[in-house]
Every structure is written in structure tokens, then in C-alpha cells.
Amino acid sequence: MSKKYKYQGTGLSRAEKNTAEKLFNEYRERYSLEKLSDLSILQELVFWETINERYKAKVEILGKGKTKGHEEVIPDYILKTLDSNLTRILAIKEKLGLFEEKKDSESGFKYIEVLKKKFKKWCDENQGSRTLICPFCSKMIMLKIRTKAWEVQKHPMFRDKILCNEHLVKLFKEGKITEEDCSKILGTSKDYMKWLVSKWYSNNK
């Protein structure tokens, strides 16, 4: 529902509304504001910021056409209005949490949402294969896409459900590659290969 939320701009001129709507969307995207309550408050923030710009424009007009050193004195009511609006704007920003880090729970939620977006992007860019557990033998398998269907094959980087490559282990046991080489290839710690060999391979293999 919040995705369809549209900025209204009630009380502003057409030109002000267009500018305010852009500002509204910038705030919304930058701070990931999607709750209806937050978006409603954000409308108020943008409204008062726009009104403040209207008063600033009046101040600019007062300064035009005056010789240097003889600028018009800004009326007291304008200064008071600007000060009052600024106080209101800062209070609204504080309420929306724009000045401080979000609470841990909210930060954690956002982190998960970012991961979801990254995962979706990865899926879109890596449609050639899928890794999953076979529902029959419970071993790791890989699905490779063909023109019309998925092709199933034994996963080359797992033994049962343990990260492993047979040829890699063979090279390691023969001393042709080091623990560091294996850790970089598998993306594990340096001690992983020692653990793997001692747990899954006998000396006679």
C-alpha cells in the first residue's frame, strides 16, 4: 500500500508542489521511509521546508534594487516566522529519525532487505545454475540450465553436504598445493583442509 503512496502538496502553488514532490521522493528514497505514518509526517516536513523557502524569497526581494550598504531591513514578523518554521522542521526531522542511526531492530531489518535485493540481483545475473539438496539422497547437487530445461549433475564442490573437491584433496595430499591455496579456492580457513582430510579421508585412500 505504501508503494502507491502519492505526494499531495496541499496548500502549495503548482511550482512549489513540483519542487516539493521531488524533495519528498528524495527523502523517501534516501532514508527508506515506507510506513504510511512516516510518509504522512514527511509530507508535513516538505510542506514547511517549502514555506520556509517562500519566506526566504521575500527576503531576497527586499534586498533587490537597493544600493550596497542600504539593504531593506527584514521585517520582524518574517524573522520570527523563519525561526518558528526552522524549529518545527528540526522537530519533524527528529521525529522521523533523520539525525541519528536507526534502532538496532530497524537497522537489522534494513540489512536483511539489502541482502534480499542483492540476492535478487545475483539471481538475475546468474541464471546458469542452482545448488540445492537432493530430496531423495540428501546430497548436494547442481542444476544446470539447458535451452528448454534444467539438467541435474553431481555437485563438484561437495561431498555429501561437506564443502569438498576430490581432485583438490588429491593435490593437497600429494603436496602439490598448500593449505593456503586450498583456503583461497574453497574460501575457507587455512586449517580446513587438515580437518577435511583427517575426518573424511584415510591415509590409505
N, C-alpha and C positions, 0 to 999 in steps of 0.2 A: 504493500500500500504506500509506504514512504517513497518508493522508487518513482511513483507517479505524482508525488507532491510537487505542486507548481507554485512558483512565487507570484504573489498577488500585487504588491506595490500600491495598496490602497492609500490615498492621501498625497500621492506624488504626481508631478506632472509627467507627461509622456516621456520627455527626455530624461527626467530624473529616474523614472521607472526602468528604462532600458539600462542605464548605468547601474542602478541598484540591483537589478536582476543578475547582471554579470558578477557583481560583488558577492551576491548571495550564493551563486554557484561556485565561486572561487573558495569561499569559506567552507561550503558544504563538502567539496572535494578534498581540500587540504586537511580538514580536521575530521573527515569521515563521519559527518553528522547525518544520521539516518532516522533517529527516533522522531516521531511526529511532534513530541513536546519540544525537542531541541530545535527542530526546523521552524516551529512557531515562534520560539524565542529568537531564533536567528533572523526572522523577518523583522522583528522589533529592532534588533541591533542595526540592521541595514537601513531601516527607516530613519532612525535617529542619526546615524552617520551621514545619511543624505541630507537631512535637515541641517546638520551642522555645516555641511558644505554650502548650503543655501545662504546661511548667515555669513560665512566667510566670503562669499561672493559679494554680499552687501558691503563688507569691509573693504574689499578691493575697489568697488565702485566709488566709495568715499575718498579713496586715495588718488583716483584718476583726475586729471585735469588740474591738479594742484602743483604749485611750484615746489621744488625741493626745500624742505625745511618749513613748509606751511601746509602740511597734510591735514586733512579734516580730523578732528578729534572723534574717536569712535564712541558713539552713544553708550551710556552706561547700561541700558537695557540689553544691548547686543552682547556686551561683555558678560553680563550676568547669564544671558541665555546660553552663550557658548560654554561658560563654566558649568552650568547646570546640565547641559547635554553631555559634556565630557564626563561628568560624574556618573550620569546614567549609563553612558556607553561602557565605561570601565566596569560598572557593576554587572551589566549584562554579559560582558566578556568573561568576567569572573564566574558567573553562574554557569556558563557554557564550558568552563574549564579550559579556556584558550590560553591562559597564562601559566598553567602548570601541567605536569605529567598526569596522565590518566591513572586511576587507581589500578592496582596490580591485576584485579579481575578483568577490568576493561582492556588493559594492555595485553593480557593473556589471550583474551578473545580476539583482539585485533591481530595478534601474532598468528593465531590459528587461521584467521580469514586470509592473511597474506600468504600463508603456506598453501591454502586451498587454491588461491589464484595462481601461485607458482606451479602447483601440481597440474592444474588445468592447462596452463601454458605448455608445460612439459609434455603432457599427453597429446596436445595438438601438434607438437613438433616431433614427437617420437611415436608414430603410429605403426612402426615396422615390427614391433614385438611386444609381448606381455609376459611377465613372470608370475606364476601362481603355484599353489599346492594342488597336486593331482587329487581329485576327490576319491579315487579308487585305491591308489598305493600310498598316498600321503607324502610323496616325494616332490621335490621342486621340479617343475617343468617350464618350458618356454613355449609360447605361442608365436609363431612367425606368420606374418600375413602373406597371403598369395593374392593373385588378382581377384579371385572370387571367394576365398575362404581362408580360415586360419589353419596353419599347418603345425602339428604338435611334434616336438622333439625333446630329447633328454636335455636338461639344462647343463651347459658346460662348466658352470661355476659353482655347482653344489653337489655334495654327496649326501644323500638323504636330505636333511634340512640344514646341513652344516656347510658354510662357505668353504669351497674347496675346488681345486682343479688338479686332476690326476697328473697331467704332464708337468705342471708346475711343481708338484710334490716330488716327482721323479727327478727333476733337475736339481731341486734343493738337496735331496738325499745324496745325489751324486756329487754335490759340491760345486755345481756349475753356476749356481746363482746364490746370493746371500740372503740372510733374513731381511735385510733392508730392501732388497729387490722385491721379495715376496710381499712385504708390507705395502710397498708402493703400488704393486699390481693389484692386490686384493683390497687395499685401503684399510689395513688393519695395523695393530701394533707390531713391533719387531718380534715379540715373543709368541705371536700367534702360530707361526709355522712349527715351532718346537712343540707347542701344545697339541697341534693338529697331528703331527707325526706320532707323538707318544700316545695319543688317545685312539687314533684310527688306523695306524699302520704298525705292523710288527717288523722287527729287524730282518725277518726272512722274506718279507714281501718284495 
